[in-house]
Every structure is written in C-alpha cells, then in structure tokens.
Amino acid sequence: MKLLARIKNKLKQLLQKEKRPEYEVTQYVFSDKQRIDDKSTVSFFVNNLEPDKSVTRTFESEDEAVNWLMDNDDFRRMLFENLFQTSNSVIFHCGVKEPITIPNKMPGDIDILLYEKAKEDTAISIECKIVKSESLENQPPKINKVNSVQKKGTQQANGYAEIGFSKVYLLIIILDDGRNYKNPNVMFRTTPAEWLNELYGFNWNTRMNDDIGIIYAHVNQFTSNHINQTKGLGLRVEREANQKIQDSSLTEKIKNIKD
C-alpha cells in the first residue's frame, strides 16, 4: 500500500508541474542616438535616406564584436545580472591568453572571463561564437555560420571545461540585419524564429559537456542606421551552467592576470 501511495504522489507531482516554455524569455534593450539642436525636429527609430553598413559586415573579427558588446553598459548589465547574485563588483577580461591558455592550441583564447571581486575561485569563462542573419527583399534571410557554431563552439567550450573553470558558457551572438523585414513596428524587424530552427533546435548535448551553459545574445539592426546609432540588444540564458569546484592552480593564474 505504501508503494502504491508513493506512485500516486509521484504522478500527482508530475501532473502539477508547469510546462517549461520551449525557449526562455529574451531580455531586450532598444536605443537610438540623435543630434538635438534648435533647427530640426527629432524623431527616434527612423530610417536614414542612405542606408549604412550592415551589422553583418560591421565587425572585422569575432574579437571585435565581443569587445563591442562588452563595452556596452546595457549588455554588461544584462549579462552580469543573469550570471551573478550581486552584479556590482564583477570584473571582466576579454581575449585572455597566457597564463590561462597555451598559444596556438585548443581551446584558444578565453573570449570572456568573469568573476566577482576577491572571488577568483568561482570564475566564469565564456566561449563566443557569431551567427549572421541578413534580411533580403522578398527572399528568405541569408543565415550563415550555424554549422561552425555547432562544431567549433562546442569543441572550444569543452576545452574551457577541461581547464577547470567553476562555470563555463557558450555564448552565441546573432548579428541580425532586419532592415528588409516589412513589420511596421521597426523593433520587431528580427529574423523569425522558424528560420533559426537549425540553431535553436540543435541538441547541444550530442557534442558538448552537459555542465556547460548556453546563452543567446541578439544584436539587432532594425533601421537603416549604423548599429552604433540605433540598435536592439537581447540576451537569453537558455541553459544554466553547473558549478564545479575550480582548480586551485587556475585560481592563482586568474589572480595574476594584469588589467
């Protein structure tokens, strides 16, 4: 009878569980810069007559895109608030090399290294990969680098885990040129989710350590303005990383990193 009661209680708990959404909610911040003077009317989030460079071509390298994001106050705030209980004392480094990694060997540089002040023993390392999506007139969007993210991103994130960090994340940065989408609300000119199924629907566990977390960042260009002028920045923690006891020798190396 006790066994039957336990089974009934277990079934009741399963039925009462709320269904988890397919994807977590993305946080967004929209911003626009306009020159204000006494001679013109100021309008925000509108197109310029001459389209500027696509966000998919703005950054010459992955490192440049990562540094651009980490220089943005809104993005750092979203990232830190999601990864730390208190986010006002977080120290970050981009492109960390020696003494953490060996030059020209996997997993390469540490793209982003985060830790709270005086808590180097619970450092978070983040491997970053970029996916580019460009809207086209009356055609499906042009999306590239998805396979590279799935292959190289998982390999390098696994390498971070082997180094011995307390937590490891794979951060996928979507550079989204949505200027040619026809939505009348410019802020919704983003690549429709169904076109990103290859990315969002990928079973990361087939290639990546399941202790590694997954974050999606969205850099959205929804007007003809340059991304430095008008943009949307989004962040979603898709999967939390599992915390582990950090290797003590790694902690000492982190303490010796120079700003």
N, C-alpha and C positions, 0 to 999 in steps of 0.2 A: 504493500500500500504506500509506503514512504517513497519507493522508487517511482510509482505512478504519479504521486503528488509532485515530485521534483520535475518530472517530464512535463506535466501540465503547467507548472510555473514557468519553465523554460520557454514553452510555446507561447505563453501569455506575454512574456517579456519581448520575444521576437516580434509578435504581432503589434505590440505597443510602440516599438521603435519607430521614430520618424524616418522616412525615406530620405537619404542623403541626396542633395541635388547633384546632377551629373557633373557640374563644374562649380567651384566656389565663386562667390561674387567678386567681381573686379572693382577695386577702388580706382576712381578717376579724378584727375585734377586737370582743368582746362585753363589756359592762359593766353593772353594776347597783349602785345605791346603796340601802342600808337603814339605818335608825336602829338602833343597838345599845344596849341597856340591860339591866339585870338582871331585868326583869319580863316579857320576852317571848322567844319562840323566833324566831330569824331564819331566813327562807327567801329564797333568791335566785331571780330569774327566774320569779316567780309573779304572777298577776293580782291587781289590787286589785278589791274588790267593786264599786266605782263607776268605770267606765271614764273615763279622762282624755281630753283633746283629741287628735284625730287628728294625726299628724305632717304630713299633707297640708294642715292648717289652722294649724299652729303658727307659721309664719313669714309675716309680712305682706308681705314683698318678697323678691326674689331676693338682693339685697344682704344682707339679714338672715340668710338661710340660709348664704350664703358666709362671712360673718363668724363665724357659729356654728361652722361646720366648722373654720375656720382657728384658732379659739380652742381647739380640742380637741387635746390633746397627741398622742393616738393617731393622729388623722387626719394631722396635720402630719408625724409621723414616717414614716408610710407613704408620703405624697406625696414628701417630700424624699428618702427612701431610693431611691425609684424614679427620680427625675429627676436626682440628683447622685451623683457618685462618693463624695464626702465630704459628709455632711449636717449636720455640727455647726456650720457657720458660715453657714447660709443666712439671708438677710434677706428678709422678705416685706412687701408692702404690698397692701392691698385697696382697690378703688374709686379707682384712680389717675386723676386728671383732668389738668389743666394741670400742667406744660407739655407732657405727652406727647400729649394729645388736645385737640381743639377742642370747646368746649361745644355740645351740641345737634347735633352732626354725627357721622356714622358714622366709626368703629365704636362711638362712645360711650366710657364709662369703661373702663379696663383692670381687669377684675374681680380678678385676682390677678397680681402681679408678683413674680418670684423671682430672686435672684442670690446667689452666694456673696460673702462679704465681700471687697472690693477687686477683684471680678471683674464689675463692672457691664457690661463689654463682651460678656459671654455671658449676658445676661438672658433669662429665660423668661417669656412672657406667656401667661395662661390666660383664655380666654373661658368663662364658666359659663352653663349652661342647666339648667332643672329640669323633670323629668318626674314627675308624681304618679300613684301607683297605690294604690288603696284596695280591700281585700278586702271582699266583701259576702256575706251569708248566702245560700248555695245559688244563687249567681249568678256569672257571670264578673266579674273585678275591673274596677273603674272606672279607666281609664287616660286621662290627658289630657296635652295639650301636646306630643305627639310631633311633629306636623307643624310646630309653632312652633320646636322644637329644630332640626329639619332645615332649615328656611328661614332663620330669624333667626340661629341659632347659626353656621351655615356662612358667612353674609354677614359677621357681625362677626369671626369668626376670620380670614376672608380679609382683612378690614380691618387686623387686627393684623399680618398678614404684610406688608402694604404699608407699614406704618410702619417696618419694618426690624429687628424683634427677631431675636436669634440663634436662638431656637426659639419656636414657637407651638403651643399645645394647645387643643383644645376639651374641656372637662370637663362631662360630663353627670351631673347629680346626680339620682338616683332616690330620691324620698321615698316609702317603701314602708310603708303601713299594712297589715300582715299579720295583724292580730289575729283575723280571722274565718276564717282557714285552719284546717283540722282536724288538722294534723300534731301527734301527741302530743309531739314534741320541739319546744318553742317556738322554738328557734333556727333551725328550718327553715321557719318560717312566713313565707316570702317569695314574691313573685309568681313563679309558674312561668315558665321561660324561654320556653315556647311563646306566652305571652300578650304577650311583649315582642319578638316576631319583627319587628314593624314598626320597632322601634328598633334592635335588634341586627343585623338583616339588611339595613339600609339601605346602599346603595352611596354612601358619602360622597364618593367621587371625582367623582360626577356634578355636585356643587355646590361642592366645597371643594378648595383647593390641596392637592396630594398631599404637600407637605412638612409639612403640619400634622398633629400627633399627636392621638390620641383617647384620652381617659381616661373610665372609668365609675366613679362613686362611688355607693355604696349606703348609704342611711340607713334602717335597718330598725326599725320599731316592732312587736315580736312579742308584747308583753303589753299589758294594758290600762293600764299605767303611762305617765306622760308621757315623752316622748323624752329629756328631761333626766335622768330617773331610770334608765330601762332602755333599752338600745339595742344595735344591731349596726351597726358601721361597716365598709364594704367598699371596696376600691379595686382597680381593674384597669387597667393600661395596655394598651389594645387595639392601639394603633399608635404606635410611636416617632416623634417629630418629627425631621426632618432639620435638622441645624445649619447655619447660614449665617453669613457674616461680617456682624456687626452694623454698622449705620450709625453712624459716629463721632459725628455730631451728636446722635443719640438717646442714645448712651452718656453724653454730657455732661449731657443733660437728666435722665437717671436719677440721676447723681451729685448733682444739685441738688434731688432730692426730699427734702422735710422729713418727719421722722417725726411 
